Amino acid sequence: MKIVTKLFLSLCLLVGLGATLSTNAQIDSGVTIRANIPHAFVVNNTTLPAGTYDIRVADDYTELNVLEIRSVNRKTAVLFDTESTEAKQIMQRSELVFDKIGDTYFLSRVFLSGDQSGNQLQKSKMQRRLEESGSVADSHSIAATRIQGKSSKQTATKN
């Protein structure tokens, strides 16, 4: 019985350590990023209209790599998986990075000011098909505002 308990505790330790390392420096729970996106764009195989959007961790208690993008008018929301990515330098501002192919924008990466790491989205089926047919993506970024806290009295600090 002691061996089973030790194995279980060891497994829990490994899983916890792995989760900590894989989510290092991604968006923290409790942080929301707001951006005014001037064009329609694709997230997780869903096309969203231009507008103002908030991005946050979808579930503060489990996976920090699952994010939610929601329009501020609360009419549109999409959950999407991400993985950790590195910028070339520490980000001076929070920003959303889009891959543009033709007239279509695909949300690609999310960065917070003061961090070198960020969140990278998986490519949608449409983006993968376009790239496989020889289309090349141009990278475009949009500044975002980092909003701390979860209360309705959130204060924005421009980054």
ZANUTI-354613 format. One record per residue (C-alpha): residue in three letters; x negated, y negated, z. Coordinates in steps of 0.02 Angstrom, whole numbers, plus 50000, padded with zeros to 5 digits. Layout:
# residues N
Ala X Y Z;
...
END
This chain:
# residues 159
Met 50000 50000 50000;
Lys 49856 49881 50038;
Ile 49781 49911 49866;
Val 49945 49866 49781;
Thr 49957 49706 49883;
Lys 49777 49658 49841;
Leu 49806 49693 49656;
Phe 49964 49589 49658;
Leu 49879 49443 49744;
Ser 49732 49453 49623;
Leu 49851 49452 49475;
Cys 49943 49300 49546;
Leu 49777 49210 49569;
Leu 49724 49246 49390;
Val 49891 49191 49318;
Gly 49889 49032 49422;
Leu 49710 48991 49372;
Gly 49749 49024 49188;
Ala 49901 48911 49193;
Thr 49800 48774 49277;
Leu 49661 48783 49147;
Ser 49778 48791 48996;
Thr 49880 48639 49049;
Asn 49731 48532 49097;
Ala 49755 48347 49058;
Gln 49918 48363 48965;
Ile 50065 48251 49007;
Asp 50100 48262 49194;
Ser 50273 48294 49261;
Gly 50353 48131 49314;
Val 50276 48034 49170;
Thr 50382 47976 49025;
Ile 50317 47898 48865;
Arg 50431 47781 48767;
Ala 50403 47734 48586;
Asn 50500 47641 48452;
Ile 50480 47749 48298;
Pro 50521 47651 48140;
His 50548 47801 48026;
Ala 50635 47970 48026;
Phe 50520 48112 48081;
Val 50516 48299 48106;
Val 50493 48387 48274;
Asn 50506 48575 48291;
Asn 50595 48596 48122;
Thr 50722 48459 48168;
Thr 50729 48291 48079;
Leu 50761 48146 48197;
Pro 50816 47972 48143;
Ala 50713 47815 48172;
Gly 50740 47740 48345;
Thr 50674 47727 48521;
Tyr 50629 47892 48604;
Asp 50567 47954 48772;
Ile 50449 48103 48785;
Arg 50426 48196 48948;
Val 50388 48368 49019;
Ala 50547 48469 48996;
Asp 50539 48565 49161;
Asp 50432 48499 49303;
Tyr 50427 48668 49391;
Thr 50368 48789 49257;
Glu 50283 48747 49093;
Leu 50193 48581 49072;
Asn 50166 48621 48888;
Val 50352 48617 48845;
Leu 50402 48437 48810;
Glu 50567 48353 48771;
Ile 50594 48208 48654;
Arg 50758 48117 48684;
Ser 50831 47961 48604;
Val 50860 47823 48731;
Asn 51044 47820 48680;
Arg 51044 48005 48734;
Lys 51124 48064 48571;
Thr 50975 48168 48512;
Ala 50856 48283 48606;
Val 50734 48419 48553;
Leu 50623 48534 48656;
Phe 50454 48582 48584;
Asp 50300 48682 48630;
Thr 50127 48604 48635;
Glu 49950 48653 48671;
Ser 49807 48551 48740;
Thr 49703 48450 48618;
Glu 49555 48331 48633;
Ala 49536 48156 48562;
Lys 49365 48097 48504;
Gln 49361 47974 48650;
Ile 49461 47921 48802;
Met 49622 47844 48738;
Gln 49636 47656 48765;
Arg 49825 47663 48740;
Ser 49965 47791 48746;
Glu 50014 47842 48571;
Leu 50109 47962 48462;
Val 50016 48029 48309;
Phe 50112 48079 48153;
Asp 50056 48179 48002;
Lys 50132 48101 47845;
Ile 50155 48209 47691;
Gly 50243 48119 47549;
Asp 50384 48021 47632;
Thr 50402 48141 47779;
Tyr 50326 48109 47951;
Phe 50289 48254 48069;
Leu 50256 48220 48253;
Ser 50084 48296 48280;
Arg 50003 48239 48443;
Val 50043 48143 48602;
Phe 49910 48051 48703;
Leu 49914 47953 48866;
Ser 49804 47803 48896;
Gly 49652 47841 49003;
Asp 49646 48024 48951;
Gln 49543 48112 48819;
Ser 49658 48263 48817;
Gly 49834 48264 48750;
Asn 49971 48375 48683;
Gln 49971 48446 48507;
Leu 50131 48511 48429;
Gln 50145 48668 48327;
Lys 50171 48631 48142;
Ser 50348 48650 48079;
Lys 50391 48773 47941;
Met 50416 48629 47820;
Gln 50245 48555 47857;
Arg 50158 48723 47840;
Arg 50243 48752 47671;
Leu 50193 48580 47607;
Glu 50012 48604 47661;
Glu 50005 48779 47585;
Ser 50063 48705 47419;
Gly 49915 48586 47422;
Ser 49989 48429 47502;
Val 49872 48333 47615;
Ala 49930 48247 47775;
Asp 49884 48068 47818;
Ser 49875 48026 48003;
His 49976 47878 48073;
Ser 49991 47826 48255;
Ile 50120 47724 48350;
Ala 50086 47640 48517;
Ala 50191 47703 48662;
Thr 50235 47637 48834;
Arg 50198 47746 48984;
Ile 50337 47749 49113;
Gln 50296 47815 49287;
Gly 50423 47894 49403;
Lys 50591 47978 49382;
Ser 50713 47861 49465;
Ser 50836 47753 49371;
Lys 50733 47603 49424;
Gln 50585 47653 49316;
Thr 50462 47517 49278;
Ala 50366 47513 49116;
Thr 50184 47469 49105;
Lys 50126 47438 48929;
Asn 49978 47542 48875;
END
